Every structure is written in structure tokens, then in C-alpha cells.
Amino acid sequence: MRDQTSAPAAVPRRPPQPPGTAPHAGSRPGAHPAEPDPAGPDPDAQPPVGTAPAPPVGTAPAPPVGTAPAPPATRPLGERRLWPRSFADRLTTPMPGLRAYARLAREGAFRPGPDGLRGIPDLPCAPAPLPVLAPGTSCVTWAGHASWVVRTGGLTVLTDPVWSRRILATPARMTPVGVPWEDLPPIDAVVISHNHYDHLDAPTLRRLPRYTPLFVPAGLGRWCRRRGFTRVTELDWWEAAELGGVRFDFVPAHHWSKRTLLDTCRSLWGGWVLTDTRSPAPRKLYFAGDTGYGHWFAEIGRRHPGIDLALLPIGAYAPRWWLRDVHADPEEAVRACTDVGARRMAPMHWGTFVLSAEPVTEPLERVRAAWDRAGLAREDLWDLPIGASRCW
């Protein structure tokens, strides 16, 4: 997806709204050119229905304040399911109208100016071999943007893998991929947060064996199966599946989905909580995908207490009036980390692609300052260079 997000502190946030009641917007519609589907209609597609089989978000009685609900039972791997034609009712904010598009065109604030691009040579990039993983430990390696190599519970998992040099209608990468494809260990699973082009990269997925398990948002399974993948698990918010002792929980995000001219919000969007369930002290990682700031973070923390590490986006936030609802800025990312109760935070979604108007090095400078102002331990901010790893 092409996502675009200011000095947000000056803009008051909307009050939290009950799950499923507000309209929801993601990285602004129109940011992605249409992708024609060469495969044509899916002969195995099931007719759309008005509701998903799982109860709609927010319909179950809420547990007492301050307590975590029991985790839901896991869904079967590779399950074929019926989904609504649209998930627009999950939008947190309304989609922008013609006036917003006219203002964006008038201001022309799509990219940083020359001063903002001068920092490209200073972007931190330090590719290194993946460290040897000691038994009972977990490790993350930042490949760039929202792509991570996560090793936990004996599995190697890729998040939103984008190994391409460029994505549609976007300048080429500012920094190289942090881990060469040929240096990756065998991939046990892939998680996808949503279908925007900078998170769902078809050329990268084509490099994977078609039996690789994919965990994707509701409504995205058809796209994956049409490209030959045979082990695709689609989940709704607050649902989970388990593979090899690692639990994959799909959680909400303040975003949206679109890949062609005709599929706005036809698939869901969200983040993932990965839990090593076999360890005596289960390790838990939260991958936020792409998201604005809002009420979901506190709810994720309530339902998934004890998160060890939160991978949170800090870039693509300017102009703020255009992107504040769908991309957290650095200060909001720090606030989100505390909302979910994560012990550590690793920033992402910056320093790779030029998607918006802020200076390219500004996200790192601002997140470090915000972390310090929050009084958080400096060693718990894992502001890794692209290609670097950290284990725990």
C-alpha cells in the first residue's frame, strides 16, 4: 500500500469508540494504483454472505475491567470460510472525501523536499548474518520497512515480506534489504497485516514454496490461493490459530485495505501477536502491521498481557491532517507501546521507502526523544539499523 501521516500533538484525537461502531479508514484510499488480477475470476470462490461465521466484534459480553478474557480456541489451519463482501464497518474513521483529495493535490505534499531527502546517506543500515539462536530464546531481525525475520518457538516467521527493490508507483528503496534472500533459513510461516503494496508484495511471495503456511486477514485468502498457496489461514479480529507450538492471534488496527480500484475494504487489516506456547515462560511478540493511534492498543494489551516486544510503525505520517488516522507518528507509537503494556519496542515502517512528506531521518529522531520524555529505559527501545538483530 502506499501510505502517507505532523506535529500530531497539536491535533486532538477522537475519543475511543466501541468496537465495530464507527466507520474506519486506513492509509488513505487512492494511495494505491489499481492492480489488474491476471488470474480472472476465482472458480472456487464462495458466494459472499452478510456476516462472518464468528460473532461480530464487540458482541460478546465484556469481561470485568482490568481482567484479561480467556484466549479464544484456535481455528483449524487452512480452513475455508465465508466472509462479508465488505469490512467497511470496521473502519475507525470515515474515508476521505473529494475535498480532502483536492487539498492534497493543491498542497502537493507527497514527498519530502530536497532538505528532507539529504538524510538518505545517514539512514542506519548494517546488514549482518543472522545470529545463532540459543535454545529457549527468541530473536527478531529487521529486513526493512515492516519486514522482519522472527525466530521464536522453533519457527522462522516472516512479517509482511517485501524483498523487492521497489513497489508500485513508489521510488526505489532508499536502503538495501537487511537480509539477502539467499541467507534466509527455511521459512516456516508468513504473516500478512493487510493488502497494501508495501505490505503484500507478490514478487516476494512468489519466491516462497507454495506449501508455506500463510496467516492472513479475513477476505485475503482467495488472493493467496489464486497464486498457488495451499496452506492459507484467514482470521478475523480476536481469532487465533496455532502452528508448531506458536500461536498466531490476529488483532485490530486503525487502518484500511485496498489493492485495486474495486476492492476497498474487501479484506480485513490488523496486527499479529505471536506466542511461543511451549516455553515454560512463553515469549510474546506483537507485530502491529500498519496502523494509526487509537483505542485498540489498550484492548490488545488487556487481552494479551505480558507482551515482551512490540514492533510498531513510526513513519509515513506527514502531512498529518491526511495520515493521522491511519499512520501513527513517533510520539503516538511510544504511547501505543505503553498502552499494550509491552516491555520493549522496536520501531519499523521508516527508512526504507519514501511514502510521505516527513524528512527521512525525522522518525528516528522523534521516537528517541519521545521515548526519553516518557521516562522509559533506553535499553528497551530497540531502534535497530536495517539488517540488525536482537534476541531475548
N, C-alpha and C positions, 0 to 999 in steps of 0.2 A: 504494500500500500504506500502511497505517497502520503505521508503525514506531515502536517505542518503545525506551534504553540507560542512573559513580559514582566514587566515588573509586577507579577501577579498579586503581590501582597496588597496592592492598591485596589484590587478588584474584589469586592465581597463575593464569597461563594454562596450558591444557593443552599438553603437548608436541606439536610438529608431527607429523602423521600422514601416511603415504604417500597419494598421490592416489587417491581413489576407495575407500578402505578404511573410512572412518568414516561413521556416519550423519550427516546435515547439517541444520542448522536455519537459518532466515533470520529476518527480522523476525518476531516471534512469530506463530504461526498464531492465527487467531481475531481478529487485529487488523483484518481487512477484512470487512465485511459482504458477503454474497453479492450478486453482480451477475447477475440473470437475463439470459440471452442471447436477445434478441428474435428473432434470426435462425433459431433452431431448429437441428436437426442439419445438418451440412455435407454436401451431397450429393456433393461431390468428395473428402471425407475418405478417406484411405487407411487400410487396416487396420493397427493397431499391430503392431509386431514387438518381439521381445525385446531386440534390440540395434540401435544405430545403425550405419550403414554404415562410419563411420570407426572405427578401433580405439579401444577404451575408454581413457580417460585413465589414464596410468601403465603401459600395457602395453609400450610401446616401450622398448628399452634406453636407459638414461640416458647422456648424453654425459659425458665426464670432468668432474669437479668443477672449477668455475671457467671453463668454456668455454660459449659460447652455441651451442645447436644451430642448424643451418641452418633458416631460416624455411620453414614448410610451403608447398607450392604453393597458389595461391589457388583457391578453389572458384568455379564458374560463378555469375554473378549470376542471381537468380531461380530457382535450382534447386529442384525439388520433391523432397522426401526423406522417408524413413520414419524415425520416431523411436520409442523405447520409450514405453510408456504412462506411465512414472514416471521421474523423475530423483532419487528419494529416496536412491539410493545415493551421490549426490554431496554429501549433507549433511555438514557438518563436525562438527556436534554433534547430539545427539538432540533431537527435538521435545519441547516441554514437556508434562508430564502434568497430570492433574487437580489434584494438589497445588499445582503452580505457578499454575494458574488460580485456585484457591481462595485462595492467598496474595495474588495480585494484586487479587482482588475485596475481600479483607479489608482490605488496606492502602489501596486506592483511589488509588494513586499514578499517575493517568493524565495529569494536567496540573499545571503549576506552581501554587503558591499565589498569593495576592494580591501578596506581595512579589516573587515571580518574574516576574509579569506587568507590574510597574511599568516595566520597561525597554523596553516596546514603542516608546514615542516616541523612544527613543535608538538604535533599530536603524539601521544605516547604509544609506541608500538615496539614490542620486544618479544618477537616470536621465540619460543624455546621448546625443546622436547617436552612431552607430557611427563610429569614426574611419576616415579614408581609409587603405587598406592599401597600403603601398609594395610594389613588386614583390619577390618572394622573401622576404616576411615572413609570419608567422602572427599571429593575433590571437584572443583569447577575450573574450567579453562575458558577464557573469553576469546572467541574467534572473531568478534567484531559485531557491531550493531546489537541485535537481540539473539545472536547465535552463540550458544555455549556448549561445551562438551562437559556433560555432568556424569561423573562416575560415582555411583552410590549403590549399596546393596548388591554389589557384584555385577551391576549392569552399566553399560555405557549408553547414555541418552543424549541425543542432540535436541536443542530447543530452537525452533524457528530457523532451520539451517539455510543460510544464504552464502554460498561459496562463489557465486557469480561475480564477475568484475563490475557489472552494472545491472541495474534493474530498469524496467520500462520507464522512459521519459525522465530519467534522472541522471545527472552526471556520474561518471565512473567513480569508483571508491577512492576516497582520499587516502586510505591506508590499506595495506595488503591484508588478506585473510590471516588471522593469527596462527592457524594450524593448517599446513598443507593437507589437502585431501588424502594424499597417499600416506601421510603419517598418522592418520586416524586408526585406532583399533577397530575391530569389528563392532558395528553399531547394533545394539540390542533393541532400541526403540527410538522413536522420534515423537516429540510433542509439538503441536502447532497451536498458536494462540488465536489466529484469525486469518482471513484470506487476502489481506493486502499484500502487494507485491514485494515489499521489503521484509515480509514475514513468511510468506508462502511462495517459494521460488521453485518453479517447475524444473528448470535446468539442473538445480542441485538435487532435487528428489530423484531425477532420472539416473543419478549416479548410484543410487541405492538398490540393493536386491529387492525385487518386488515382494518378497516374503517378509521384509522388515515390518515389524508392528508399528502402526501409526496410531497415535491418540489425537483426535481432532474434535473441534466443536460440533455440536449438533448441526446437521444440514450440510456438512462438508465431506461426508463420506463418499457421496456419489462422485465428486470431483476426483477423489483419490482412487476409487475403484476403476474409474474410466481410464486411468493411467496405469492400470495393471496391478495395483497393490491389492493383496489378498487378505491382509490381516489389519483391517481398519476398524477401530473402536471409536464411535461417536458418543459424546456425553453431553448432557445438559448441565447447567449450573448445579453445583452441590451433589453431583454424581461422581462415582469413582469406579475404577477397575484396577486389577492387580496383575502384575507380570513378574514372575521370578522373585517374589519377595519384596518388590517395590510397589507401593500403592500410588496410583495416579488419580488425584482429585481435581476436577475441573471447577474453577471458582469464577465469580463475576469480575468484569472490568467495565470501566466507563469508556466505552469505545463504540465501534460500529463495524459493519462489514460491507464490502463491495469489490467486485473484480471485473465486472462487465457493465455495460450500460443498463442491463435489465435485471441485475441480481442484488440490488441494495437490500441489505439486512435479510437475505435469504438463508444465510448461515449465521451461527452464533459467534460470539467473541468472548474471550476470557483469559484467565491465567491458570497455572497448574501448581499444585502442592504435591511434591514427591516425597514419599516417606519410606525409609528403609524399615520394613516391618519386622525383619528377622533379627535385628541388632538388639542386644539387651537394653541399650539406651537408643531408641530409634532416632535416626538423623532425619531432619525435616527441612526441605528447601522449598521456597516459594518463588516461582518464576511468574512475574506479573504480566508478561507479554507487552501489550501496548495499552496505555490507559491514562485517562485524566485522574484528577484527585476527586475523592468523594466518599460517601458513606460506606461503600463496600469494604474498604480496608479494615475498619473496626469489626465488621461482621466476619470477615475472613479470619481475623485474629481470634475472635471468640470461638469460632467453630474449629479452628486449627491452632490450638495453643502450642507454644514451645517451638516456634519456627527458629531454626538455627541461622539461616541465611536467606535474605530477601534480595532477589535480582530485580532491580527497579529501574525504569526508564527515566532519564534526566534531560533528554534533548528533544529537538524538533518542537519548540514551544513558542516561537515568535513568527508573526505578530500574535500577541497574547489574546487580543479580542477574537481572533479567528480560531485559535487552537486550545484555549484554556479548558474547554470541556472534554477534550479527548487526549491531551498530552500533558502529563504532569511536568512542571518545571522543577529545577533542582530543590528549591525550598519545599515544595509540595511532596517531592519524593522522600525527603527526610521525614516529613510529617507522616507520610504513609508508612514508612518503616516503623515508626513508633506506634502507629495505630494497629498494625498487625502484630506488634509485640515481638518483632524479630530481634535476635541478639546482634546480628551483623547485617550490613547492607553492601551490595556490590552494584555500582552504577552501570548502566548499559544504555543502548539506543542513542549513542552520540559518537562523534569522532570517526564515523565510517562513511556515511552518505550525507550529502548536502540536501536536506529535505525542507529546510525552513530558513528564516532570516537572521537568527542569532549568530554572533561571531562563533567560529568553530571551536575555540578553546573555552568559551564562556561557561558551558555547562559544568566542566570540571572545577573551575574556579569557584563558581557559586555553590556547588554541592559541598565542597570542602569548608567554605565559610559557614554555610547553614548547619553543617554537622558540628562545627566548633561552637556556634551560637547556642545550639541545643544542649551543649554540655555533655556530649556523648564521647565515649572513649575513642581516641584516634585510631587505635589498632582494630577497631570494629568497623571502620569504613574501608572496605576493600576496593579502593579506586585503582584497579589493575590496568596496566598497559594492555593493549591488544596483543594476544598471544601468551599472556602470563597466566599462571595457575595459583590457586590457593587451596590447601587441604585442611580438614578439621576432623 
